[in-house]
Amino acid sequence: MNETIYDVCIIGGGPAGVAGGIYAARKRMRTALVTETFGGQSLVSAEIQNWIGDIALSGLDLAKRLETHLKAQSGIDIIEGERVTAVLRDSGGLFRCLLGGGIAPTEASAKGGRTITARAVLVASGSRRRRLGIPGEDRYDGKGVAFCATCDAPLFGGKPVAVVGGGNSGLESVVDLLPYASKVYLLHRGQVLKGDKVTEEKIAAHPNATIIRGATPVEILGDAFVTGLTYRLADGATATLDVAGVFVEVGSIPNSELVASLVERTHWGEIIVDHRTQRTSCEGVWAAGDVATGLYKQNNISAGESITAILNIYDSMHGIVRPAVAREKPPGT
Amino acid sequence: MNETIYDVCIIGGGPAGVAGGIYAARKRMRTALVTETFGGQSLVSAEIQNWIGDIALSGLDLAKRLETHLKAQSGIDIIEGERVTAVLRDSGGLFRCLLGGGIAPTEASAKGGRTITARAVLVASGSRRRRLGIPGEDRYDGKGVAFCATCDAPLFGGKPVAVVGGGNSGLESVVDLLPYASKVYLLHRGQVLKGDKVTEEKIAAHPNATIIRGATPVEILGDAFVTGLTYRLADGATATLDVAGVFVEVGSIPNSELVASLVERTHWGEIIVDHRTQRTSCEGVWAAGDVATGLYKQNNISAGESITAILNIYDSMHGIVRPAVAREKPPGT
């Protein structure tokens, strides 16, 4: 059996994975990239206004452009529609990326039999949505409980809905819902919303939007479909909103389980990286984008981090050592 | 006098400055951005193939798109065609950015009388080209000594030329020159070229290109125009190439002098930053892109760093403290 040993296996097809793939191919590194889909979590955005260089484009457009740019490179093997379930290091120091499942697995990987072997791994697997973990959330999932306002807003025409979460994704969900819903409540656990001011102002000025601060959801009520959301305020008082929909926008969980046995992670599951090189605690494994400890999760930040990672992998392959940061010499020395 | 106090003054109009400006405006921060031109050093690139999301675009196109995206934001004051010569901190802790010179200064700033006052400063002023510092370089500047192959290649039709520098910019200059020059020599001080393999292979395969490794330029010869380039090899032997042009591509000098009195810098003049937040050693001053200590100088990396900086400035304005990176709890605790 003639097994291919890649220089690097990139896991992910969002802005981080794609940026890394493009740079790796241009560096003539022998590269495999595994991803279920392209575009990352922005795929479901109706309109992105902060992808630098484009005034506005849809998540689908961004995904398509990333995919097209990546596929214009030669010398990169793209394994699409599949998922890496675990990365292991063998006794020879090579990494084995196990394929299993995904949205369109080959027969071999569905059986768990296929692996990608590489000298280095770049984990750019992003994150997934966090859930509330309260009664009714699972039961009414798809029956009023929703996780994507862009996708589902039109289903709530003329009905009152609640959005849970005071970050950008919560605020943007409110904006997406206002053209459809008769009323939109925004519930935020804290007192200060954490998204863009420009969006907050738009919401605050809208007659059909109400912001409820200091509110913790406790239960989603319903019969066949959602009928209400009960929440608790800081003073212990509870109240129930009559709503037909609850949009959950309470953050993300890093997709880092696949390297849990290899690298150090935070309490929240982010892969701990050195932010100058994107190296993890495991030699040979780099991480970039939403799966890593970067402070802010943004498409352009992910792309930049991943390029840094690939250039650092390239340096490491070629024995290039970059000098550590040294202070300026004091004057006169 | 009603002086505007900005939340942030962004210095620079390359990918870093523009990305920061867009994010600052969207965060409704009171923002000033000062730049002579848009697009940064890529402005002179004939074709950029690694701006993520675009298979290919010219430096001019990228500059135009950055400018257009920035100017589509409301609530940002753009001071164009001018240069910040120094940043000082006043006794009240505010920063004064002194305007002086630039390609199109107003009368007031030409006199050195105009300042921008801000609570925070993001230095995204990039870098400029390094020179060889050998005899003949200044004398024949514009008479055969050139710093931009994209710009000047057509002037050397049918003539032999030399490119000095074995990084990406040197390699790309060779590619730019080959359609015009009768012969292109690439001189590199070291033994291993440091640019993209794909470009190196293209050059190595071209009959009109010759790579000379271990070569240190010592003098540029000429009469009215350049006639030759003398270099020394590692063993001390010298040789002279008969060339009509010498393209200098030996790296960059960070444009960090304007904050020399405020922040810590490296031997090379890069502003030392914390790579998770882009903070400098001076509270209230952030830096991003080619002027800072990032390992790799790439457009997408600069954009990402600058977005991190702006979001960190925003956090700092609003008293938001992000948790430090904490390790995962050991199993069983």
Chai-1 contact restraints between the chains, C-beta under 6 A:
chainA,res_idxA,chainB,res_idxB,connection_type,confidence,min_distance_angstrom,max_distance_angstrom,comment,restraint_id
A,A19,B,I52,contact,1.0,0.0,6.0,A-B,restraint_1
A,R26,B,D196,contact,1.0,0.0,6.0,A-B,restraint_2
A,R26,B,V198,contact,1.0,0.0,6.0,A-B,restraint_3
A,K27,B,D196,contact,1.0,0.0,6.0,A-B,restraint_4
A,K27,B,K197,contact,1.0,0.0,6.0,A-B,restraint_5
A,R28,B,K197,contact,1.0,0.0,6.0,A-B,restraint_6
A,R28,B,V198,contact,1.0,0.0,6.0,A-B,restraint_7
A,I52,B,A19,contact,1.0,0.0,6.0,A-B,restraint_8
A,I52,B,A303,contact,1.0,0.0,6.0,A-B,restraint_9
A,G53,B,R65,contact,1.0,0.0,6.0,A-B,restraint_10
A,G53,B,L66,contact,1.0,0.0,6.0,A-B,restraint_11
A,G53,B,H69,contact,1.0,0.0,6.0,A-B,restraint_12
A,I55,B,H69,contact,1.0,0.0,6.0,A-B,restraint_13
A,I55,B,A72,contact,1.0,0.0,6.0,A-B,restraint_14
A,R65,B,G53,contact,1.0,0.0,6.0,A-B,restraint_15
A,L66,B,G53,contact,1.0,0.0,6.0,A-B,restraint_16
A,H69,B,G53,contact,1.0,0.0,6.0,A-B,restraint_17
A,H69,B,I55,contact,1.0,0.0,6.0,A-B,restraint_18
A,A72,B,I55,contact,1.0,0.0,6.0,A-B,restraint_19
A,D196,B,R26,contact,1.0,0.0,6.0,A-B,restraint_20
A,D196,B,K27,contact,1.0,0.0,6.0,A-B,restraint_21
A,K197,B,K27,contact,1.0,0.0,6.0,A-B,restraint_22
A,K197,B,R28,contact,1.0,0.0,6.0,A-B,restraint_23
A,V198,B,R26,contact,1.0,0.0,6.0,A-B,restraint_24
A,V198,B,R28,contact,1.0,0.0,6.0,A-B,restraint_25
A,E264,B,R327,contact,1.0,0.0,6.0,A-B,restraint_26
A,R265,B,E328,contact,1.0,0.0,6.0,A-B,restraint_27
A,T266,B,V325,contact,1.0,0.0,6.0,A-B,restraint_28
A,T266,B,A326,contact,1.0,0.0,6.0,A-B,restraint_29
A,H267,B,A326,contact,1.0,0.0,6.0,A-B,restraint_30
A,I272,B,V325,contact,1.0,0.0,6.0,A-B,restraint_31
A,H275,B,H275,contact,1.0,0.0,6.0,A-B,restraint_32
A,H275,B,R276,contact,1.0,0.0,6.0,A-B,restraint_33
A,R276,B,H275,contact,1.0,0.0,6.0,A-B,restraint_34
A,R276,B,L295,contact,1.0,0.0,6.0,A-B,restraint_35
A,T293,B,V325,contact,1.0,0.0,6.0,A-B,restraint_36
A,L295,B,R276,contact,1.0,0.0,6.0,A-B,restraint_37
A,L295,B,R322,contact,1.0,0.0,6.0,A-B,restraint_38
A,Y296,B,T308,contact,1.0,0.0,6.0,A-B,restraint_39
A,Y296,B,L311,contact,1.0,0.0,6.0,A-B,restraint_40
A,Q298,B,I307,contact,1.0,0.0,6.0,A-B,restraint_41
A,N300,B,A303,contact,1.0,0.0,6.0,A-B,restraint_42
A,N300,B,G304,contact,1.0,0.0,6.0,A-B,restraint_43
A,N300,B,I307,contact,1.0,0.0,6.0,A-B,restraint_44
A,I301,B,G304,contact,1.0,0.0,6.0,A-B,restraint_45
A,I301,B,I307,contact,1.0,0.0,6.0,A-B,restraint_46
A,I301,B,T308,contact,1.0,0.0,6.0,A-B,restraint_47
A,A303,B,I52,contact,1.0,0.0,6.0,A-B,restraint_48
A,A303,B,N300,contact,1.0,0.0,6.0,A-B,restraint_49
A,G304,B,N300,contact,1.0,0.0,6.0,A-B,restraint_50
A,G304,B,I301,contact,1.0,0.0,6.0,A-B,restraint_51
A,G304,B,G304,contact,1.0,0.0,6.0,A-B,restraint_52
A,I307,B,Q298,contact,1.0,0.0,6.0,A-B,restraint_53
A,I307,B,N300,contact,1.0,0.0,6.0,A-B,restraint_54
A,I307,B,I301,contact,1.0,0.0,6.0,A-B,restraint_55
A,T308,B,Y296,contact,1.0,0.0,6.0,A-B,restraint_56
A,T308,B,I301,contact,1.0,0.0,6.0,A-B,restraint_57
A,L311,B,Y296,contact,1.0,0.0,6.0,A-B,restraint_58
A,R322,B,L295,contact,1.0,0.0,6.0,A-B,restraint_59
A,V325,B,T266,contact,1.0,0.0,6.0,A-B,restraint_60
A,V325,B,I272,contact,1.0,0.0,6.0,A-B,restraint_61
A,V325,B,T293,contact,1.0,0.0,6.0,A-B,restraint_62
A,A326,B,T266,contact,1.0,0.0,6.0,A-B,restraint_63
A,A326,B,H267,contact,1.0,0.0,6.0,A-B,restraint_64
A,R327,B,E264,contact,1.0,0.0,6.0,A-B,restraint_65
A,E328,B,R265,contact,1.0,0.0,6.0,A-B,restraint_66
